[in-house]
Amino acid sequence: MSVRLPDDTQRCAVIGSTGSGKTTFAVWLLSKRDFHVRPWVIVDFKRDKLIARIPGLVELDVSAKPPTRPGLYVIRPLPDDQDQLEAFLQACWWQEDIGIYIDEGLMIGKNGRSRWMRALLTQGRSKHIPMIILMQRPLWIDRFTLSEADFFAVFRLNDWRDVDAVSGLCNAPLNQRLDAFHCHWYDVGRDRASVFKPVPSDATILATFRSRIQRMKRVKVT
């Protein structure tokens, strides 16, 4: 059975408890995306160590305008930067043709609820704004973040209330425990569930970024 990955307009929800492997999976997924033809912005609340090691990453202030040139960018908002972050998401909505990776969806607005986050989720496909959104507690997050997802990657969840929160939208056997760093992968459009084995190591993922960035810029990226 072939496994389909998100295309250049689709949204993927990556769900799992701390240490389950969701960040490594999401960064691997980002390494496959089209940052060679459009900008991708990482919203990094956690100052994640793996994200910090991505080659060629350009840091932006949270109050900056969204980038227009292809490549990988990061903003690292503080919890009280919600007004600036909302303005940034609004600017992305107006700009269109930009990818967004959010390392903790619950940190957007109040429990992931914000006007422009919802606008991106509900209208982003027509505006060519693909998204990768990570979360630990789907029970608490804005339901739009789940209902508008085209793909789900569900890792270990410690609270069965979180399993129930996802089960209504993700037609996968989430009550089936998987081995470490495996996840349930659900393709909404095809209504097809499968199991993803662990993705490559951090070093391999970073090498993929480095190779792609080098081809883009035709210079050595350290």
N, C-alpha and C positions, 0 to 999 in steps of 0.2 A: 504494500500500500504506500503510495507516494505521500509525502508530507509537504504541504504548501506553507510557505512563509508569507508574512504580510507584504502587500505590494506598496507602491509609493504614495498611496493615499489612505491606507488603512491604520486602524488603531489596535494596539495590543496591550492587554492588561496582564502584568506579571505579578503574581500573588504568592506570598509565602512568609513564614515566620523567619526571625533572625537566624542566620546560619543554615538556611535551607538550600541556598544556592541561587536565589533569584537574581541577585545583583550580577553575578558572573554570567548567568544566562542572558540577562538584559543587555549587558555590555557586548556580549557575543552577538546578539541580535543587531545591535547598533552597528557592529563592524561589518554587517552584511547590507546595510542600508545605503541609500544613494547620496551620501554627503559629497560625492564627486561632482554632482550636478546641481545641488541645492544646499543651503546652509542647514545644519542641524544644531540645535541649541540644547545643552544639558542643563536642567535646573537641579543643582546639586545642593540640597539642604544639609546633607550629612557630611560633607567634605570627604567623600568616599575615597579610600586609598587607591582602588583600582582605577576609578575615573581619573584621578590625579595623574596617573601614569600613562594615560592615552597620549601617544605622540602627536605633536602638531596642534594640540588643543589651545585655543585662543580664549583667554579670560576676558569677560566683559563685566562692567558694573551693572547692577540690577536696574539702574536708571537709564542705561544706554538704549539706543534704538536697536531693533533686531537687525542682525547682519543680513546683507543681500548677496554676498559672494559665497560660493560653495566652500564647504569646510566644516570643521567641528569647533564649536564654541561652548563656553560654560559660564553660567552665572551662579553665584553662591549666596542666595538671599539668607538673611537672618529671619527669625520668626516674626519680628515686628516690621518687616519690609513688605507687608502685604499690599499696601497702596501702590508702591513702585512695581511690584510683581504683577498686580492686576493691570496696570498701565502697559507693562511689557506684553502680557498676553493679548491685550486689546490691539496693540500695534502689530503683533503677529497675525491676528485675525484680518486686519486691514491689508497687511502686506501680501499675505498668501504665499504659497510655494516655499514653505519652510517646515522642517521637521522639528519636533519637540520631544525630548526625553525628560521625564520627571521622576526623580529618584525616590520620592515619597509623596504620593498623591494626597495623603491625608493632611499635608502641610499647606496645601493650597487653600486660601481663604479660611473658612470655618469648616473643619472636617471635609476638606476637599470641595467645598461648595463656594463657587464664585461665579459671577455673571459671565465673565469672559472665558473661564474654563468650560462652562456649559456650552457657550457659543462655539468654541473650538471642537468640542466633542460632537455636537449635533450638526455642525455645518462644515467641519474641517475637511471632510472628504471632497466636497465640491470645490473647496478652496485649495486642494492639494497640500494639506497640512497633516502628514502622518504623525502618529504619536506612539510612544512607548511609555507606559505609566506603571510604576511599581507601587505596591502597597502591602502592608503587613496585616491590617485589620479591615477587610472588606465590609464587615458588619457596620463599621462606623462611617464609611466613606459615602460620598454622594452617589446615589444609585445610577446617575447618568454615566459615571465613570465605568460602570459595569455594563449597563444596558446598551451603550454605544460601541462597545468593543467588538472588533471583528475576529479577534483571536484571544484565547486565554492560555496562559501558562501557569498552572497551579501546582505549587510545591507544597511541602508539608505545612499544615496548619494545626496549631496546638489546641485551638478552641473550636469545638464543633459548631458553635453558633456562626463562626466565619465560614465553615464548610456549607452550612445551610444558606448563608447569604449569597454564595456563589452558585449553588446547585440549581437554583431556579432559572439561571440564565446559561449555564454551562452544562451541556448534556454529556457529561463525562462521569465515570465511576469514581467520584472524589472520596467515597468512603473506603476505597481500596488503597491501602498503604503501599507506598513505593519504596524502593531502596534509596539510600542517601543520594541527593543531588539529581534524582530523576524527577520528572514532572509530568502531570497530565497536560496534554496539548489539545486544545479544542478549536477547530476551525468552524466558526459560526455559519459562514456562507455555505459550506458543504455539509454542515451538521455531522462532522466526523471527529471522533476522539481517537487519540493515539497516545503512546507513552514516549517521551523524549528521554534518551539516555543522557548522562552528563556531557556537557559541551566541552570543547578543548580547554586546556590549562590557561591560566592567566597569561603566561609567557607566549603561548601560541596566538591567543586573541590579540595581544599587543603587537605581535609581529605582523598580523594581518592588517591592523591599522597602519603600522609603519610602512609596509609595502604599498598600500593604497595611497597614503599621503605622499610618499616619494614619487609615485607615478603622476600624481596631480601636480606637484610643484617642480618635479625634476631636479630636486635638491635632496641632500641627505638630511633626514629628520632624526634628531637625537632625543 
